[in-house]
Structures are given as C-alpha cells and as structure tokens.
Amino acid sequence: MEAEKTEIINKNEPQKQPKKKKGVFRQVIEFVLLVALILLFRHYIAAPTVVQGNSMQPTLHPWDFLIANRWAGHTGDFTRGDIVILDPPTDQRVFIKRIIAVGGDTLQLIDGKVYVNGEMLDEPYIDANYTEPYSLTFPIEIPEGNVFVMGDNRHPGGSTDSRQIGLIPNENIMGKIIFRYFPFNKDFGPIRGNE
C-alpha cells in the first residue's frame, strides 16, 4: 500500500523535461536571418548616417548622427526643402544636401537670392546673405526626374552641390533625413524640410 501511494504521488508531480540544446546549424541559420533582416531594414526602411563636413551648416554640423528614411529614396517621397542623402553620378562621395528645386521647376539666382518658379525662396536655414551662382547660367529648367540641391552653407566655398556637380537624378537620392539622434542638445529630434 505504501509503495502504491508513493507511486501516485510521483505521477502527480510535474515532470521536468530535459532542456533541448539548439544545434549549431540552427544557431547559424538564426544568426544569418537576423543579419539579413537588419541589412534589409537598413537598405529599405531606415539607416544611420553621420555628417562629415560643413556644407549643411548652420542646420547640420560635423558629427551630427542622423537617421535617413530610406523608403523615401526608393519611392520618390521627397519634395522641395527636404534634406536628402544622395550619391551624385559625378562624384564618388555620398552627400547630404537640401532639395531646392524639383522636376518641372524653373530656378533663378537674382542678386544672390534663390527664386523658384518666379518666387523668392524663404530660406531661414541659411546664414549667408548671398548665394553664389558659380559658372551656371540662369534660369535653369529642372527636367522631370531630377532635382537641384544645395548645401545650407552658402558662404564662398561652403558647399559642393548642384552649382558645381549638376542636377541629381531622382534615383541617386538614397533617403530623406528625418531625425538627429546625437548630440543630445537643443537640436536633438525630428528634422523637417524648410527649417
């Protein structure tokens, strides 16, 4: 009788299952899938980038850490005033610039001021009084599928942009800058065009 009771008690206790160890092959597959998801996210959704020059001052500064909306680059969801990351066809570097004019716009520089479609742009994001045309002849009609970009640093020699390297095809825009996540100061937060 005692033996039966002991047996019943043992049967009612939760049975401890031995822990299954993941095989090395499964761990490698999970790691590869995780890396693939991260790379797809960075290529198609959002990616970090760092400012490395002075061409977007006073808006952006060297060593500002930013997030670029890569989906906007793939879908063409950008407009005049947006700050974009781009890969110009005539230069090996990746640039961060502001879109000044889009396909169908007419761009002019008159007395150092920028005009788009006959209206002077309100550019509170620059701290220079004069935008140098360099060797361009105005007016310029921007063909569909292209943009004209400039840096916010309009001081002489402050930015290499469409005034020197020409129009940027839409497909060369890699993303739209949407957020500054470092440094943690008054500039931390979302970045919107025309600011």
Backbone torsions as a table, in degrees:
resi	resn	phi	psi	omega
1	MET	NA	-44.2	178.9
2	GLU	-61.6	-40.6	180.0
3	ALA	-62.7	-40.3	178.8
4	GLU	-62.6	-45.4	-179.8
5	LYS	-59.3	-44.4	179.6
6	THR	-61.0	-40.6	179.7
7	GLU	-64.1	-43.3	-179.6
8	ILE	-64.3	-43.6	179.1
9	ILE	-60.2	-43.8	-179.6
10	ASN	-64.7	-33.9	-179.9
11	LYS	-70.0	-32.4	-178.4
12	ASN	-78.7	-19.1	178.8
13	GLU	-70.9	141.4	177.8
14	PRO	-62.5	134.8	-178.8
15	GLN	-82.8	130.7	177.8
16	LYS	-83.4	123.1	178.8
17	GLN	-85.9	140.2	176.1
18	PRO	-67.7	137.3	179.9
19	LYS	-66.2	132.7	177.7
20	LYS	-86.0	134.2	177.3
21	LYS	-92.8	134.7	176.4
22	LYS	-69.2	139.4	176.2
23	GLY	-73.1	154.2	179.5
24	VAL	-59.6	-39.2	-179.9
25	PHE	-61.1	-43.4	179.4
26	ARG	-65.0	-40.8	178.3
27	GLN	-62.1	-40.4	178.8
28	VAL	-64.7	-43.8	178.9
29	ILE	-60.9	-45.2	179.2
30	GLU	-62.2	-40.7	179.0
31	PHE	-64.5	-44.6	179.5
32	VAL	-62.3	-42.1	178.1
33	LEU	-63.8	-40.5	178.2
34	LEU	-62.6	-46.1	178.5
35	VAL	-61.4	-42.0	179.5
36	ALA	-62.8	-41.8	178.4
37	LEU	-63.8	-41.8	179.0
38	ILE	-63.1	-44.7	-179.8
39	LEU	-65.3	-41.1	177.0
40	LEU	-63.0	-42.2	178.2
41	PHE	-60.0	-46.9	-179.2
42	ARG	-65.2	-35.0	-177.0
43	HIS	-80.0	-36.4	-172.9
44	TYR	-108.9	-22.1	-173.4
45	ILE	-111.1	-67.7	-176.8
46	ALA	-151.8	146.4	-179.6
47	ALA	-144.6	144.9	175.7
48	PRO	-77.8	151.0	173.9
49	THR	-149.1	161.8	-177.0
50	VAL	-127.9	135.9	175.5
51	VAL	-75.7	130.6	-177.6
52	GLN	-121.0	4.4	179.9
53	GLY	-140.8	-173.9	-176.6
54	ASN	-101.6	3.6	-169.7
55	SER	-68.9	-15.9	179.5
56	MET	-107.9	12.7	175.8
57	GLN	-72.0	144.2	9.3
58	PRO	-89.0	1.7	-177.3
59	THR	-71.2	-50.1	179.9
60	LEU	-121.0	147.9	-176.9
61	HIS	-123.7	156.8	175.7
62	PRO	-53.7	137.9	-179.9
63	TRP	71.3	20.8	164.1
64	ASP	-75.8	132.0	178.3
65	PHE	-100.2	125.7	-170.6
66	LEU	-126.3	160.9	170.9
67	ILE	-113.0	130.1	177.1
68	ALA	-105.1	132.3	173.6
69	ASN	-78.0	100.1	-177.2
70	ARG	-73.4	-27.6	179.8
71	TRP	-60.0	-37.8	179.1
72	ALA	-60.8	-35.9	177.7
73	GLY	-67.3	-36.9	-179.6
74	HIS	-75.4	-31.6	-175.6
75	THR	-98.5	-10.3	-177.1
76	GLY	78.2	22.7	-178.1
77	ASP	-85.8	69.1	176.5
78	PHE	-143.9	160.1	-175.3
79	THR	-148.4	176.1	178.8
80	ARG	-56.3	132.9	179.8
81	GLY	99.4	-20.6	-179.5
82	ASP	-68.7	145.6	172.6
83	ILE	-94.4	126.0	-173.6
84	VAL	-127.2	156.9	171.4
85	ILE	-101.9	132.0	-173.4
86	LEU	-142.0	158.6	179.2
87	ASP	-119.0	91.1	-175.2
88	PRO	-66.4	143.0	-178.3
89	PRO	-67.2	-18.7	-175.6
90	THR	-103.1	8.3	-176.4
91	ASP	-144.3	146.9	-178.7
92	GLN	-82.5	-13.3	-176.5
93	ARG	-87.0	159.3	171.0
94	VAL	-96.1	132.7	-175.4
95	PHE	-113.0	155.8	167.6
96	ILE	-118.6	118.7	-176.8
97	LYS	-142.1	171.8	177.1
98	ARG	-104.0	135.7	175.4
99	ILE	-75.3	122.3	-179.3
100	ILE	-99.9	-37.1	-179.7
101	ALA	-145.5	146.9	-179.0
102	VAL	-116.6	173.8	179.9
103	GLY	-52.7	131.0	-178.3
104	GLY	97.1	-14.3	178.9
105	ASP	-81.7	154.4	170.7
106	THR	-112.2	124.7	-175.5
107	LEU	-109.9	136.5	175.6
108	GLN	-137.4	149.9	167.6
109	LEU	-116.9	118.2	-179.4
110	ILE	-125.0	119.7	-178.8
111	ASP	50.4	41.3	176.8
112	GLY	77.8	5.8	178.5
113	LYS	-109.1	147.1	-176.8
114	VAL	-94.8	128.6	177.3
115	TYR	-120.9	134.1	174.7
116	VAL	-122.9	123.3	-178.4
117	ASN	53.7	39.8	175.6
118	GLY	83.5	-4.5	180.0
119	GLU	-111.0	134.2	178.3
120	MET	-68.9	131.6	179.0
121	LEU	-71.5	137.2	169.3
122	ASP	-85.2	112.9	-175.0
123	GLU	-120.6	73.8	-179.3
124	PRO	-68.7	-11.0	-176.5
125	TYR	-84.6	-6.1	178.3
126	ILE	-105.4	157.3	177.7
127	ASP	-121.2	16.9	177.1
128	ALA	-106.6	153.0	-179.8
129	ASN	-93.5	-6.2	-172.8
130	TYR	-144.2	130.2	175.0
131	THR	-103.3	117.1	-177.4
132	GLU	-74.0	129.3	178.9
133	PRO	-79.7	-14.7	-172.6
134	TYR	56.0	-129.8	-173.9
135	SER	-97.4	10.3	-177.7
136	LEU	-75.3	148.2	173.8
137	THR	-108.1	127.3	-177.3
138	PHE	-109.4	156.9	3.2
139	PRO	-77.0	157.2	177.1
140	ILE	-118.1	127.1	173.7
141	GLU	-94.3	124.4	-177.1
142	ILE	-84.7	118.5	179.4
143	PRO	-67.5	151.6	176.0
144	GLU	-56.4	143.9	179.3
145	GLY	85.0	8.7	179.4
146	ASN	-134.6	160.5	173.4
147	VAL	-133.9	158.1	173.8
148	PHE	-110.6	124.0	-177.1
149	VAL	-118.3	151.3	173.4
150	MET	-142.1	153.9	170.8
151	GLY	-79.9	159.1	177.8
152	ASP	-77.0	-18.0	177.6
153	ASN	-82.8	95.4	-176.0
154	ARG	-94.8	7.7	174.8
155	HIS	-67.0	152.6	-178.5
156	PRO	-51.7	126.8	-179.3
157	GLY	74.4	9.1	-175.1
158	GLY	-77.0	-23.8	-176.0
159	SER	-150.3	137.0	168.5
160	THR	-97.7	118.2	-174.1
161	ASP	-150.3	-158.0	-175.5
162	SER	-60.9	-17.6	176.6
163	ARG	-67.7	-24.7	178.0
164	GLN	-111.5	-39.6	-172.4
165	ILE	-99.5	-3.1	176.0
166	GLY	89.3	-174.7	-179.0
167	LEU	-67.9	153.4	179.6
168	ILE	-110.6	120.4	174.6
169	PRO	-63.2	142.7	-178.8
170	ASN	-53.2	-36.2	-177.4
171	GLU	-68.5	-12.0	177.5
172	ASN	-89.6	-1.5	175.4
173	ILE	-84.9	120.7	-173.1
174	MET	-92.7	-14.8	-179.9
175	GLY	166.2	167.8	-179.9
176	LYS	-110.1	131.0	179.9
177	ILE	-72.0	126.2	-176.0
178	ILE	-122.8	-17.0	-173.1
179	PHE	-154.5	139.4	172.7
180	ARG	-108.6	117.6	-176.9
181	TYR	-107.1	-1.9	173.8
182	PHE	-159.8	139.3	8.2
183	PRO	-79.4	163.2	178.8
184	PHE	-84.2	78.6	179.0
185	ASN	-135.7	-160.9	-176.7
186	LYS	-62.8	-20.5	-178.6
187	ASP	-89.2	-4.4	178.7
188	PHE	-61.1	134.9	174.5
189	GLY	129.0	-167.7	-176.6
190	PRO	-62.3	148.4	175.7
191	ILE	-116.6	122.7	179.3
192	ARG	-115.9	151.6	177.9
193	GLY	-62.9	157.7	177.0
194	ASN	62.4	26.3	175.5
195	GLU	-103.7	NA	NA
